[in-house]
Amino acid sequence: MFRVDPKTVTRWATAGRIGSIRTPGGHRRFRESEVKSLLATLTREASTPVTAS
């Protein structure tokens, strides 16, 4: 969904940017609501024009 490397999402989870739980097998699981929220935030950031100072 994010179109980034899976390691990037792992770093986001480690940094607390997106919450996750770990399964007994060590995999991460993310809440759908948090994924959609972060995706909306990243989409807004990417579409915001950069102005020269």
ModelCIF file with pLDDT and N, C-alpha, C, O atoms, coordinates in Angstrom:
data_MODEL
#
_entry.id   MODEL 
#
_entity.id                         1 
_entity.type                       polymer 
_entity.pdbx_number_of_molecules   1 
#
_entity_poly.entity_id                      1 
_entity_poly.type                           'polypeptide(L)' 
_entity_poly.nstd_linkage                   no 
_entity_poly.nstd_monomer                   no 
_entity_poly.pdbx_seq_one_letter_code       MFRVDPKTVTRWATAGRIGSIRTPGGHRRFRESEVKSLLATLTREASTPVTAS 
_entity_poly.pdbx_seq_one_letter_code_can   MFRVDPKTVTRWATAGRIGSIRTPGGHRRFRESEVKSLLATLTREASTPVTAS 
_entity_poly.pdbx_strand_id                 A 
#
loop_
_entity_poly_seq.entity_id 
_entity_poly_seq.num 
_entity_poly_seq.mon_id 
_entity_poly_seq.hetero 
1 1  MET n 
1 2  PHE n 
1 3  ARG n 
1 4  VAL n 
1 5  ASP n 
1 6  PRO n 
1 7  LYS n 
1 8  THR n 
1 9  VAL n 
1 10 THR n 
1 11 ARG n 
1 12 TRP n 
1 13 ALA n 
1 14 THR n 
1 15 ALA n 
1 16 GLY n 
1 17 ARG n 
1 18 ILE n 
1 19 GLY n 
1 20 SER n 
1 21 ILE n 
1 22 ARG n 
1 23 THR n 
1 24 PRO n 
1 25 GLY n 
1 26 GLY n 
1 27 HIS n 
1 28 ARG n 
1 29 ARG n 
1 30 PHE n 
1 31 ARG n 
1 32 GLU n 
1 33 SER n 
1 34 GLU n 
1 35 VAL n 
1 36 LYS n 
1 37 SER n 
1 38 LEU n 
1 39 LEU n 
1 40 ALA n 
1 41 THR n 
1 42 LEU n 
1 43 THR n 
1 44 ARG n 
1 45 GLU n 
1 46 ALA n 
1 47 SER n 
1 48 THR n 
1 49 PRO n 
1 50 VAL n 
1 51 THR n 
1 52 ALA n 
1 53 SER n 
#
_struct_asym.id          A 
_struct_asym.entity_id   1 
#
loop_
_ma_qa_metric.id 
_ma_qa_metric.mode 
_ma_qa_metric.name 
_ma_qa_metric.software_group_id 
_ma_qa_metric.type 
1 global pLDDT . pLDDT 
2 local  pLDDT . pLDDT 
#
_ma_qa_metric_global.metric_id      1 
_ma_qa_metric_global.metric_value   88.25 
_ma_qa_metric_global.model_id       1 
_ma_qa_metric_global.ordinal_id     1 
#
loop_
_ma_qa_metric_local.label_asym_id 
_ma_qa_metric_local.label_comp_id 
_ma_qa_metric_local.label_seq_id 
_ma_qa_metric_local.metric_id 
_ma_qa_metric_local.metric_value 
_ma_qa_metric_local.model_id 
_ma_qa_metric_local.ordinal_id 
A MET 1  2 83.00 1 1  
A PHE 2  2 84.00 1 2  
A ARG 3  2 85.00 1 3  
A VAL 4  2 89.00 1 4  
A ASP 5  2 91.00 1 5  
A PRO 6  2 90.00 1 6  
A LYS 7  2 93.00 1 7  
A THR 8  2 93.00 1 8  
A VAL 9  2 92.00 1 9  
A THR 10 2 91.00 1 10 
A ARG 11 2 93.00 1 11 
A TRP 12 2 92.00 1 12 
A ALA 13 2 92.00 1 13 
A THR 14 2 92.00 1 14 
A ALA 15 2 94.00 1 15 
A GLY 16 2 92.00 1 16 
A ARG 17 2 92.00 1 17 
A ILE 18 2 93.00 1 18 
A GLY 19 2 93.00 1 19 
A SER 20 2 93.00 1 20 
A ILE 21 2 93.00 1 21 
A ARG 22 2 94.00 1 22 
A THR 23 2 96.00 1 23 
A PRO 24 2 97.00 1 24 
A GLY 25 2 96.00 1 25 
A GLY 26 2 92.00 1 26 
A HIS 27 2 93.00 1 27 
A ARG 28 2 93.00 1 28 
A ARG 29 2 94.00 1 29 
A PHE 30 2 93.00 1 30 
A ARG 31 2 92.00 1 31 
A GLU 32 2 91.00 1 32 
A SER 33 2 92.00 1 33 
A GLU 34 2 91.00 1 34 
A VAL 35 2 91.00 1 35 
A LYS 36 2 91.00 1 36 
A SER 37 2 91.00 1 37 
A LEU 38 2 89.00 1 38 
A LEU 39 2 89.00 1 39 
A ALA 40 2 91.00 1 40 
A THR 41 2 89.00 1 41 
A LEU 42 2 85.00 1 42 
A THR 43 2 87.00 1 43 
A ARG 44 2 84.00 1 44 
A GLU 45 2 80.00 1 45 
A ALA 46 2 79.00 1 46 
A SER 47 2 81.00 1 47 
A THR 48 2 76.00 1 48 
A PRO 49 2 74.00 1 49 
A VAL 50 2 69.00 1 50 
A THR 51 2 74.00 1 51 
A ALA 52 2 67.00 1 52 
A SER 53 2 66.00 1 53 
#
loop_
_atom_site.group_PDB 
_atom_site.id 
_atom_site.type_symbol 
_atom_site.label_atom_id 
_atom_site.label_alt_id 
_atom_site.label_comp_id 
_atom_site.label_asym_id 
_atom_site.label_entity_id 
_atom_site.label_seq_id 
_atom_site.pdbx_PDB_ins_code 
_atom_site.Cartn_x 
_atom_site.Cartn_y 
_atom_site.Cartn_z 
_atom_site.occupancy 
_atom_site.B_iso_or_equiv 
_atom_site.pdbx_formal_charge 
_atom_site.auth_seq_id 
_atom_site.auth_comp_id 
_atom_site.auth_asym_id 
_atom_site.auth_atom_id 
_atom_site.pdbx_PDB_model_num 
ATOM 1   N N  . MET A 1 1  ? 0.814  -1.201  0.000  1.00 83.00 ? 1  MET A N  1 
ATOM 2   C CA . MET A 1 1  ? 0.000  0.000   0.000  1.00 83.00 ? 1  MET A CA 1 
ATOM 3   C C  . MET A 1 1  ? 0.857  1.265   0.000  1.00 83.00 ? 1  MET A C  1 
ATOM 4   O O  . MET A 1 1  ? 0.502  2.253   -0.643 1.00 83.00 ? 1  MET A O  1 
ATOM 5   N N  . PHE A 1 2  ? 1.977  1.240   0.713  1.00 84.00 ? 2  PHE A N  1 
ATOM 6   C CA . PHE A 1 2  ? 2.817  2.430   0.801  1.00 84.00 ? 2  PHE A CA 1 
ATOM 7   C C  . PHE A 1 2  ? 3.780  2.562   -0.383 1.00 84.00 ? 2  PHE A C  1 
ATOM 8   O O  . PHE A 1 2  ? 4.324  3.636   -0.640 1.00 84.00 ? 2  PHE A O  1 
ATOM 9   N N  . ARG A 1 3  ? 3.974  1.476   -1.079 1.00 85.00 ? 3  ARG A N  1 
ATOM 10  C CA . ARG A 1 3  ? 4.916  1.434   -2.214 1.00 85.00 ? 3  ARG A CA 1 
ATOM 11  C C  . ARG A 1 3  ? 6.324  1.830   -1.776 1.00 85.00 ? 3  ARG A C  1 
ATOM 12  O O  . ARG A 1 3  ? 7.010  2.602   -2.445 1.00 85.00 ? 3  ARG A O  1 
ATOM 13  N N  . VAL A 1 4  ? 6.730  1.282   -0.640 1.00 89.00 ? 4  VAL A N  1 
ATOM 14  C CA . VAL A 1 4  ? 8.092  1.445   -0.139 1.00 89.00 ? 4  VAL A CA 1 
ATOM 15  C C  . VAL A 1 4  ? 8.615  0.055   0.217  1.00 89.00 ? 4  VAL A C  1 
ATOM 16  O O  . VAL A 1 4  ? 7.855  -0.912  0.272  1.00 89.00 ? 4  VAL A O  1 
ATOM 17  N N  . ASP A 1 5  ? 9.899  -0.028  0.454  1.00 91.00 ? 5  ASP A N  1 
ATOM 18  C CA . ASP A 1 5  ? 10.506 -1.289  0.849  1.00 91.00 ? 5  ASP A CA 1 
ATOM 19  C C  . ASP A 1 5  ? 9.925  -1.733  2.206  1.00 91.00 ? 5  ASP A C  1 
ATOM 20  O O  . ASP A 1 5  ? 9.702  -0.893  3.077  1.00 91.00 ? 5  ASP A O  1 
ATOM 21  N N  . PRO A 1 6  ? 9.682  -3.024  2.393  1.00 90.00 ? 6  PRO A N  1 
ATOM 22  C CA . PRO A 1 6  ? 9.161  -3.496  3.688  1.00 90.00 ? 6  PRO A CA 1 
ATOM 23  C C  . PRO A 1 6  ? 10.031 -3.086  4.872  1.00 90.00 ? 6  PRO A C  1 
ATOM 24  O O  . PRO A 1 6  ? 9.514  -2.886  5.971  1.00 90.00 ? 6  PRO A O  1 
ATOM 25  N N  . LYS A 1 7  ? 11.326 -2.958  4.672  1.00 93.00 ? 7  LYS A N  1 
ATOM 26  C CA . LYS A 1 7  ? 12.214 -2.518  5.760  1.00 93.00 ? 7  LYS A CA 1 
ATOM 27  C C  . LYS A 1 7  ? 11.871 -1.098  6.207  1.00 93.00 ? 7  LYS A C  1 
ATOM 28  O O  . LYS A 1 7  ? 12.051 -0.755  7.376  1.00 93.00 ? 7  LYS A O  1 
ATOM 29  N N  . THR A 1 8  ? 11.379 -0.278  5.289  1.00 93.00 ? 8  THR A N  1 
ATOM 30  C CA . THR A 1 8  ? 10.979 1.087   5.637  1.00 93.00 ? 8  THR A CA 1 
ATOM 31  C C  . THR A 1 8  ? 9.805  1.054   6.604  1.00 93.00 ? 8  THR A C  1 
ATOM 32  O O  . THR A 1 8  ? 9.789  1.794   7.588  1.00 93.00 ? 8  THR A O  1 
ATOM 33  N N  . VAL A 1 9  ? 8.835  0.213   6.334  1.00 92.00 ? 9  VAL A N  1 
ATOM 34  C CA . VAL A 1 9  ? 7.673  0.095   7.228  1.00 92.00 ? 9  VAL A CA 1 
ATOM 35  C C  . VAL A 1 9  ? 8.119  -0.436  8.586  1.00 92.00 ? 9  VAL A C  1 
ATOM 36  O O  . VAL A 1 9  ? 7.600  -0.009  9.618  1.00 92.00 ? 9  VAL A O  1 
ATOM 37  N N  . THR A 1 10 ? 9.067  -1.356  8.598  1.00 91.00 ? 10 THR A N  1 
ATOM 38  C CA . THR A 1 10 ? 9.612  -1.867  9.856  1.00 91.00 ? 10 THR A CA 1 
ATOM 39  C C  . THR A 1 10 ? 10.268 -0.735  10.642 1.00 91.00 ? 10 THR A C  1 
ATOM 40  O O  . THR A 1 10 ? 10.096 -0.647  11.858 1.00 91.00 ? 10 THR A O  1 
ATOM 41  N N  . ARG A 1 11 ? 11.013 0.127   9.966  1.00 93.00 ? 11 ARG A N  1 
ATOM 42  C CA . ARG A 1 11 ? 11.635 1.274   10.652 1.00 93.00 ? 11 ARG A CA 1 
ATOM 43  C C  . ARG A 1 11 ? 10.578 2.220   11.199 1.00 93.00 ? 11 ARG A C  1 
ATOM 44  O O  . ARG A 1 11 ? 10.716 2.738   12.307 1.00 93.00 ? 11 ARG A O  1 
ATOM 45  N N  . TRP A 1 12 ? 9.518  2.448   10.423 1.00 92.00 ? 12 TRP A N  1 
ATOM 46  C CA . TRP A 1 12 ? 8.433  3.307   10.904 1.00 92.00 ? 12 TRP A CA 1 
ATOM 47  C C  . TRP A 1 12 ? 7.830  2.727   12.181 1.00 92.00 ? 12 TRP A C  1 
ATOM 48  O O  . TRP A 1 12 ? 7.560  3.460   13.133 1.00 92.00 ? 12 TRP A O  1 
ATOM 49  N N  . ALA A 1 13 ? 7.622  1.420   12.199 1.00 92.00 ? 13 ALA A N  1 
ATOM 50  C CA . ALA A 1 13 ? 7.039  0.767   13.379 1.00 92.00 ? 13 ALA A CA 1 
ATOM 51  C C  . ALA A 1 13 ? 7.987  0.873   14.572 1.00 92.00 ? 13 ALA A C  1 
ATOM 52  O O  . ALA A 1 13 ? 7.551  1.140   15.692 1.00 92.00 ? 13 ALA A O  1 
ATOM 53  N N  . THR A 1 14 ? 9.274  0.665   14.334 1.00 92.00 ? 14 THR A N  1 
ATOM 54  C CA . THR A 1 14 ? 10.263 0.766   15.406 1.00 92.00 ? 14 THR A CA 1 
ATOM 55  C C  . THR A 1 14 ? 10.327 2.181   15.960 1.00 92.00 ? 14 THR A C  1 
ATOM 56  O O  . THR A 1 14 ? 10.508 2.375   17.162 1.00 92.00 ? 14 THR A O  1 
ATOM 57  N N  . ALA A 1 15 ? 10.179 3.168   15.084 1.00 94.00 ? 15 ALA A N  1 
ATOM 58  C CA . ALA A 1 15 ? 10.227 4.571   15.495 1.00 94.00 ? 15 ALA A CA 1 
ATOM 59  C C  . ALA A 1 15 ? 8.914  5.059   16.107 1.00 94.00 ? 15 ALA A C  1 
ATOM 60  O O  . ALA A 1 15 ? 8.852  6.168   16.636 1.00 94.00 ? 15 ALA A O  1 
ATOM 61  N N  . GLY A 1 16 ? 7.863  4.236   16.036 1.00 92.00 ? 16 GLY A N  1 
ATOM 62  C CA . GLY A 1 16 ? 6.583  4.623   16.610 1.00 92.00 ? 16 GLY A CA 1 
ATOM 63  C C  . GLY A 1 16 ? 5.696  5.417   15.671 1.00 92.00 ? 16 GLY A C  1 
ATOM 64  O O  . GLY A 1 16 ? 4.668  5.949   16.089 1.00 92.00 ? 16 GLY A O  1 
ATOM 65  N N  . ARG A 1 17 ? 6.080  5.501   14.415 1.00 92.00 ? 17 ARG A N  1 
ATOM 66  C CA . ARG A 1 17 ? 5.276  6.262   13.447 1.00 92.00 ? 17 ARG A CA 1 
ATOM 67  C C  . ARG A 1 17 ? 3.982  5.526   13.111 1.00 92.00 ? 17 ARG A C  1 
ATOM 68  O O  . ARG A 1 17 ? 2.983  6.145   12.747 1.00 92.00 ? 17 ARG A O  1 
ATOM 69  N N  . ILE A 1 18 ? 4.011  4.194   13.236 1.00 93.00 ? 18 ILE A N  1 
ATOM 70  C CA . ILE A 1 18 ? 2.826  3.367   13.036 1.00 93.00 ? 18 ILE A CA 1 
ATOM 71  C C  . ILE A 1 18 ? 2.886  2.233   14.055 1.00 93.00 ? 18 ILE A C  1 
ATOM 72  O O  . ILE A 1 18 ? 3.930  1.613   14.254 1.00 93.00 ? 18 ILE A O  1 
ATOM 73  N N  . GLY A 1 19 ? 1.751  1.976   14.692 1.00 93.00 ? 19 GLY A N  1 
ATOM 74  C CA . GLY A 1 19 ? 1.706  0.929   15.699 1.00 93.00 ? 19 GLY A CA 1 
ATOM 75  C C  . GLY A 1 19 ? 1.668  -0.454  15.064 1.00 93.00 ? 19 GLY A C  1 
ATOM 76  O O  . GLY A 1 19 ? 1.153  -0.629  13.959 1.00 93.00 ? 19 GLY A O  1 
ATOM 77  N N  . SER A 1 20 ? 2.215  -1.427  15.770 1.00 93.00 ? 20 SER A N  1 
ATOM 78  C CA . SER A 1 20 ? 2.175  -2.801  15.279 1.00 93.00 ? 20 SER A CA 1 
ATOM 79  C C  . SER A 1 20 ? 2.187  -3.759  16.455 1.00 93.00 ? 20 SER A C  1 
ATOM 80  O O  . SER A 1 20 ? 2.573  -3.406  17.570 1.00 93.00 ? 20 SER A O  1 
ATOM 81  N N  . ILE A 1 21 ? 1.760  -4.964  16.180 1.00 93.00 ? 21 ILE A N  1 
ATOM 82  C CA . ILE A 1 21 ? 1.889  -6.045  17.160 1.00 93.00 ? 21 ILE A CA 1 
ATOM 83  C C  . ILE A 1 21 ? 2.736  -7.122  16.509 1.00 93.00 ? 21 ILE A C  1 
ATOM 84  O O  . ILE A 1 21 ? 2.802  -7.210  15.283 1.00 93.00 ? 21 ILE A O  1 
ATOM 85  N N  . ARG A 1 22 ? 3.375  -7.931  17.317 1.00 94.00 ? 22 ARG A N  1 
ATOM 86  C CA . ARG A 1 22 ? 4.207  -9.010  16.803 1.00 94.00 ? 22 ARG A CA 1 
ATOM 87  C C  . ARG A 1 22 ? 3.484  -10.331 17.025 1.00 94.00 ? 22 ARG A C  1 
ATOM 88  O O  . ARG A 1 22 ? 2.944  -10.582 18.103 1.00 94.00 ? 22 ARG A O  1 
ATOM 89  N N  . THR A 1 23 ? 3.479  -11.163 16.007 1.00 96.00 ? 23 THR A N  1 
ATOM 90  C CA . THR A 1 23 ? 2.897  -12.496 16.128 1.00 96.00 ? 23 THR A CA 1 
ATOM 91  C C  . THR A 1 23 ? 3.914  -13.401 16.823 1.00 96.00 ? 23 THR A C  1 
ATOM 92  O O  . THR A 1 23 ? 5.088  -13.043 16.916 1.00 96.00 ? 23 THR A O  1 
ATOM 93  N N  . PRO A 1 24 ? 3.487  -14.561 17.310 1.00 97.00 ? 24 PRO A N  1 
ATOM 94  C CA . PRO A 1 24 ? 4.454  -15.482 17.922 1.00 97.00 ? 24 PRO A CA 1 
ATOM 95  C C  . PRO A 1 24 ? 5.590  -15.863 16.960 1.00 97.00 ? 24 PRO A C  1 
ATOM 96  O O  . PRO A 1 24 ? 6.687  -16.203 17.405 1.00 97.00 ? 24 PRO A O  1 
ATOM 97  N N  . GLY A 1 25 ? 5.338  -15.809 15.662 1.00 96.00 ? 25 GLY A N  1 
ATOM 98  C CA . GLY A 1 25 ? 6.361  -16.133 14.678 1.00 96.00 ? 25 GLY A CA 1 
ATOM 99  C C  . GLY A 1 25 ? 7.282  -14.970 14.356 1.00 96.00 ? 25 GLY A C  1 
ATOM 100 O O  . GLY A 1 25 ? 8.211  -15.122 13.563 1.00 96.00 ? 25 GLY A O  1 
ATOM 101 N N  . GLY A 1 26 ? 7.037  -13.788 14.968 1.00 92.00 ? 26 GLY A N  1 
ATOM 102 C CA . GLY A 1 26 ? 7.906  -12.635 14.773 1.00 92.00 ? 26 GLY A CA 1 
ATOM 103 C C  . GLY A 1 26 ? 7.477  -11.684 13.672 1.00 92.00 ? 26 GLY A C  1 
ATOM 104 O O  . GLY A 1 26 ? 8.168  -10.701 13.406 1.00 92.00 ? 26 GLY A O  1 
ATOM 105 N N  . HIS A 1 27 ? 6.354  -11.955 13.028 1.00 93.00 ? 27 HIS A N  1 
ATOM 106 C CA . HIS A 1 27 ? 5.863  -11.063 11.979 1.00 93.00 ? 27 HIS A CA 1 
ATOM 107 C C  . HIS A 1 27 ? 5.132  -9.886  12.614 1.00 93.00 ? 27 HIS A C  1 
ATOM 108 O O  . HIS A 1 27 ? 4.620  -9.986  13.729 1.00 93.00 ? 27 HIS A O  1 
ATOM 109 N N  . ARG A 1 28 ? 5.091  -8.785  11.898 1.00 93.00 ? 28 ARG A N  1 
ATOM 110 C CA . ARG A 1 28 ? 4.376  -7.608  12.378 1.00 93.00 ? 28 ARG A CA 1 
ATOM 111 C C  . ARG A 1 28 ? 2.988  -7.571  11.766 1.00 93.00 ? 28 ARG A C  1 
ATOM 112 O O  . ARG A 1 28 ? 2.789  -7.957  10.614 1.00 93.00 ? 28 ARG A O  1 
ATOM 113 N N  . ARG A 1 29 ? 2.040  -7.104  12.549 1.00 94.00 ? 29 ARG A N  1 
ATOM 114 C CA . ARG A 1 29 ? 0.673  -6.888  12.071 1.00 94.00 ? 29 ARG A CA 1 
ATOM 115 C C  . ARG A 1 29 ? 0.302  -5.457  12.413 1.00 94.00 ? 29 ARG A C  1 
ATOM 116 O O  . ARG A 1 29 ? 0.628  -4.952  13.487 1.00 94.00 ? 29 ARG A O  1 
ATOM 117 N N  . PHE A 1 30 ? -0.393 -4.804  11.466 1.00 93.00 ? 30 PHE A N  1 
ATOM 118 C CA . PHE A 1 30 ? -0.744 -3.402  11.618 1.00 93.00 ? 30 PHE A CA 1 
ATOM 119 C C  . PHE A 1 30 ? -2.249 -3.240  11.571 1.00 93.00 ? 30 PHE A C  1 
ATOM 120 O O  . PHE A 1 30 ? -2.934 -3.955  10.841 1.00 93.00 ? 30 PHE A O  1 
ATOM 121 N N  . ARG A 1 31 ? -2.766 -2.296  12.354 1.00 92.00 ? 31 ARG A N  1 
ATOM 122 C CA . ARG A 1 31 ? -4.203 -2.004  12.324 1.00 92.00 ? 31 ARG A CA 1 
ATOM 123 C C  . ARG A 1 31 ? -4.524 -1.287  11.021 1.00 92.00 ? 31 ARG A C  1 
ATOM 124 O O  . ARG A 1 31 ? -3.799 -0.390  10.591 1.00 92.00 ? 31 ARG A O  1 
ATOM 125 N N  . GLU A 1 32 ? -5.618 -1.698  10.405 1.00 91.00 ? 32 GLU A N  1 
ATOM 126 C CA . GLU A 1 32 ? -6.038 -1.102  9.135  1.00 91.00 ? 32 GLU A CA 1 
ATOM 127 C C  . GLU A 1 32 ? -6.240 0.403   9.285  1.00 91.00 ? 32 GLU A C  1 
ATOM 128 O O  . GLU A 1 32 ? -5.864 1.174   8.402  1.00 91.00 ? 32 GLU A O  1 
ATOM 129 N N  . SER A 1 33 ? -6.832 0.821   10.404 1.00 92.00 ? 33 SER A N  1 
ATOM 130 C CA . SER A 1 33 ? -7.097 2.252   10.606 1.00 92.00 ? 33 SER A CA 1 
ATOM 131 C C  . SER A 1 33 ? -5.798 3.054   10.674 1.00 92.00 ? 33 SER A C  1 
ATOM 132 O O  . SER A 1 33 ? -5.739 4.171   10.160 1.00 92.00 ? 33 SER A O  1 
ATOM 133 N N  . GLU A 1 34 ? -4.755 2.503   11.302 1.00 91.00 ? 34 GLU A N  1 
ATOM 134 C CA . GLU A 1 34 ? -3.480 3.206   11.389 1.00 91.00 ? 34 GLU A CA 1 
ATOM 135 C C  . GLU A 1 34 ? -2.785 3.259   10.033 1.00 91.00 ? 34 GLU A C  1 
ATOM 136 O O  . GLU A 1 34 ? -2.163 4.263   9.688  1.00 91.00 ? 34 GLU A O  1 
ATOM 137 N N  . VAL A 1 35 ? -2.893 2.181   9.271  1.00 91.00 ? 35 VAL A N  1 
ATOM 138 C CA . VAL A 1 35 ? -2.300 2.159   7.933  1.00 91.00 ? 35 VAL A CA 1 
ATOM 139 C C  . VAL A 1 35 ? -2.956 3.225   7.066  1.00 91.00 ? 35 VAL A C  1 
ATOM 140 O O  . VAL A 1 35 ? -2.267 3.985   6.385  1.00 91.00 ? 35 VAL A O  1 
ATOM 141 N N  . LYS A 1 36 ? -4.287 3.284   7.088  1.00 91.00 ? 36 LYS A N  1 
ATOM 142 C CA . LYS A 1 36 ? -5.001 4.273   6.277  1.00 91.00 ? 36 LYS A CA 1 
ATOM 143 C C  . LYS A 1 36 ? -4.676 5.697   6.721  1.00 91.00 ? 36 LYS A C  1 
ATOM 144 O O  . LYS A 1 36 ? -4.543 6.591   5.885  1.00 91.00 ? 36 LYS A O  1 
ATOM 145 N N  . SER A 1 37 ? -4.550 5.910   8.017  1.00 91.00 ? 37 SER A N  1 
ATOM 146 C CA . SER A 1 37 ? -4.234 7.233   8.538  1.00 91.00 ? 37 SER A CA 1 
ATOM 147 C C  . SER A 1 37 ? -2.840 7.675   8.095  1.00 91.00 ? 37 SER A C  1 
ATOM 148 O O  . SER A 1 37 ? -2.663 8.803   7.634  1.00 91.00 ? 37 SER A O  1 
ATOM 149 N N  . LEU A 1 38 ? -1.853 6.792   8.232  1.00 89.00 ? 38 LEU A N  1 
ATOM 150 C CA . LEU A 1 38 ? -0.497 7.138   7.814  1.00 89.00 ? 38 LEU A CA 1 
ATOM 151 C C  . LEU A 1 38 ? -0.433 7.343   6.309  1.00 89.00 ? 38 LEU A C  1 
ATOM 152 O O  . LEU A 1 38 ? 0.258  8.244   5.833  1.00 89.00 ? 38 LEU A O  1 
ATOM 153 N N  . LEU A 1 39 ? -1.139 6.527   5.567  1.00 89.00 ? 39 LEU A N  1 
ATOM 154 C CA . LEU A 1 39 ? -1.163 6.672   4.116  1.00 89.00 ? 39 LEU A CA 1 
ATOM 155 C C  . LEU A 1 39 ? -1.748 8.026   3.720  1.00 89.00 ? 39 LEU A C  1 
ATOM 156 O O  . LEU A 1 39 ? -1.234 8.678   2.811  1.00 89.00 ? 39 LEU A O  1 
ATOM 157 N N  . ALA A 1 40 ? -2.810 8.452   4.388  1.00 91.00 ? 40 ALA A N  1 
ATOM 158 C CA . ALA A 1 40 ? -3.411 9.759   4.108  1.00 91.00 ? 40 ALA A CA 1 
ATOM 159 C C  . ALA A 1 40 ? -2.433 10.877  4.438  1.00 91.00 ? 40 ALA A C  1 
ATOM 160 O O  . ALA A 1 40 ? -2.320 11.845  3.685  1.00 91.00 ? 40 ALA A O  1 
ATOM 161 N N  . THR A 1 41 ? -1.729 10.755  5.550  1.00 89.00 ? 41 THR A N  1 
ATOM 162 C CA . THR A 1 41 ? -0.739 11.763  5.949  1.00 89.00 ? 41 THR A CA 1 
ATOM 163 C C  . THR A 1 41 ? 0.378  11.849  4.921  1.00 89.00 ? 41 THR A C  1 
ATOM 164 O O  . THR A 1 41 ? 0.765  12.943  4.511  1.00 89.00 ? 41 THR A O  1 
ATOM 165 N N  . LEU A 1 42 ? 0.895  10.705  4.504  1.00 85.00 ? 42 LEU A N  1 
ATOM 166 C CA . LEU A 1 42 ? 1.986  10.698  3.534  1.00 85.00 ? 42 LEU A CA 1 
ATOM 167 C C  . LEU A 1 42 ? 1.530  11.240  2.190  1.00 85.00 ? 42 LEU A C  1 
ATOM 168 O O  . LEU A 1 42 ? 2.297  11.912  1.501  1.00 85.00 ? 42 LEU A O  1 
ATOM 169 N N  . THR A 1 43 ? 0.293  10.957  1.812  1.00 87.00 ? 43 THR A N  1 
ATOM 170 C CA . THR A 1 43 ? -0.248 11.454  0.552  1.00 87.00 ? 43 THR A CA 1 
ATOM 171 C C  . THR A 1 43 ? -0.372 12.978  0.595  1.00 87.00 ? 43 THR A C  1 
ATOM 172 O O  . THR A 1 43 ? -0.048 13.661  -0.376 1.00 87.00 ? 43 THR A O  1 
ATOM 173 N N  . ARG A 1 44 ? -0.845 13.507  1.731  1.00 84.00 ? 44 ARG A N  1 
ATOM 174 C CA . ARG A 1 44 ? -0.949 14.966  1.896  1.00 84.00 ? 44 ARG A CA 1 
ATOM 175 C C  . ARG A 1 44 ? 0.426  15.613  1.824  1.00 84.00 ? 44 ARG A C  1 
ATOM 176 O O  . ARG A 1 44 ? 0.595  16.639  1.166  1.00 84.00 ? 44 ARG A O  1 
ATOM 177 N N  . GLU A 1 45 ? 1.412  15.020  2.497  1.00 80.00 ? 45 GLU A N  1 
ATOM 178 C CA . GLU A 1 45 ? 2.768  15.573  2.499  1.00 80.00 ? 45 GLU A CA 1 
ATOM 179 C C  . GLU A 1 45 ? 3.341  15.579  1.083  1.00 80.00 ? 45 GLU A C  1 
ATOM 180 O O  . GLU A 1 45 ? 4.015  16.531  0.687  1.00 80.00 ? 45 GLU A O  1 
ATOM 181 N N  . ALA A 1 46 ? 3.077  14.536  0.334  1.00 79.00 ? 46 ALA A N  1 
ATOM 182 C CA . ALA A 1 46 ? 3.639  14.419  -1.022 1.00 79.00 ? 46 ALA A CA 1 
ATOM 183 C C  . ALA A 1 46 ? 2.962  15.398  -1.989 1.00 79.00 ? 46 ALA A C  1 
ATOM 184 O O  . ALA A 1 46 ? 3.573  15.815  -2.973 1.00 79.00 ? 46 ALA A O  1 
ATOM 185 N N  . SER A 1 47 ? 1.715  15.761  -1.716 1.00 81.00 ? 47 SER A N  1 
ATOM 186 C CA . SER A 1 47 ? 1.004  16.639  -2.638 1.00 81.00 ? 47 SER A CA 1 
ATOM 187 C C  . SER A 1 47 ? 1.083  18.120  -2.252 1.00 81.00 ? 47 SER A C  1 
ATOM 188 O O  . SER A 1 47 ? 0.597  18.984  -2.983 1.00 81.00 ? 47 SER A O  1 
ATOM 189 N N  . THR A 1 48 ? 1.696  18.404  -1.101 1.00 76.00 ? 48 THR A N  1 
ATOM 190 C CA . THR A 1 48 ? 1.843  19.789  -0.672 1.00 76.00 ? 48 THR A CA 1 
ATOM 191 C C  . THR A 1 48 ? 2.998  20.438  -1.443 1.00 76.00 ? 48 THR A C  1 
ATOM 192 O O  . THR A 1 48 ? 4.126  19.948  -1.402 1.00 76.00 ? 48 THR A O  1 
ATOM 193 N N  . PRO A 1 49 ? 2.717  21.534  -2.141 1.00 74.00 ? 49 PRO A N  1 
ATOM 194 C CA . PRO A 1 49 ? 3.788  22.189  -2.902 1.00 74.00 ? 49 PRO A CA 1 
ATOM 195 C C  . PRO A 1 49 ? 4.857  22.765  -1.985 1.00 74.00 ? 49 PRO A C  1 
ATOM 196 O O  . PRO A 1 49 ? 4.564  23.254  -0.894 1.00 74.00 ? 49 PRO A O  1 
ATOM 197 N N  . VAL A 1 50 ? 6.075  22.701  -2.437 1.00 69.00 ? 50 VAL A N  1 
ATOM 198 C CA . VAL A 1 50 ? 7.190  23.269  -1.690 1.00 69.00 ? 50 VAL A CA 1 
ATOM 199 C C  . VAL A 1 50 ? 7.395  24.696  -2.169 1.00 69.00 ? 50 VAL A C  1 
ATOM 200 O O  . VAL A 1 50 ? 7.503  24.952  -3.368 1.00 69.00 ? 50 VAL A O  1 
ATOM 201 N N  . THR A 1 51 ? 7.448  25.625  -1.215 1.00 74.00 ? 51 THR A N  1 
ATOM 202 C CA . THR A 1 51 ? 7.638  27.027  -1.577 1.00 74.00 ? 51 THR A CA 1 
ATOM 203 C C  . THR A 1 51 ? 9.057  27.446  -1.246 1.00 74.00 ? 51 THR A C  1 
ATOM 204 O O  . THR A 1 51 ? 9.631  27.004  -0.251 1.00 74.00 ? 51 THR A O  1 
ATOM 205 N N  . ALA A 1 52 ? 9.611  28.294  -2.080 1.00 67.00 ? 52 ALA A N  1 
ATOM 206 C CA . ALA A 1 52 ? 10.969 28.796  -1.846 1.00 67.00 ? 52 ALA A CA 1 
ATOM 207 C C  . ALA A 1 52 ? 10.929 29.843  -0.753 1.00 67.00 ? 52 ALA A C  1 
ATOM 208 O O  . ALA A 1 52 ? 9.993  30.639  -0.673 1.00 67.00 ? 52 ALA A O  1 
ATOM 209 N N  . SER A 1 53 ? 11.950 29.839  0.086  1.00 66.00 ? 53 SER A N  1 
ATOM 210 C CA . SER A 1 53 ? 12.024 30.813  1.184  1.00 66.00 ? 53 SER A CA 1 
ATOM 211 C C  . SER A 1 53 ? 12.825 32.020  0.788  1.00 66.00 ? 53 SER A C  1 
ATOM 212 O O  . SER A 1 53 ? 12.991 32.941  1.588  1.00 66.00 ? 53 SER A O  1 
#
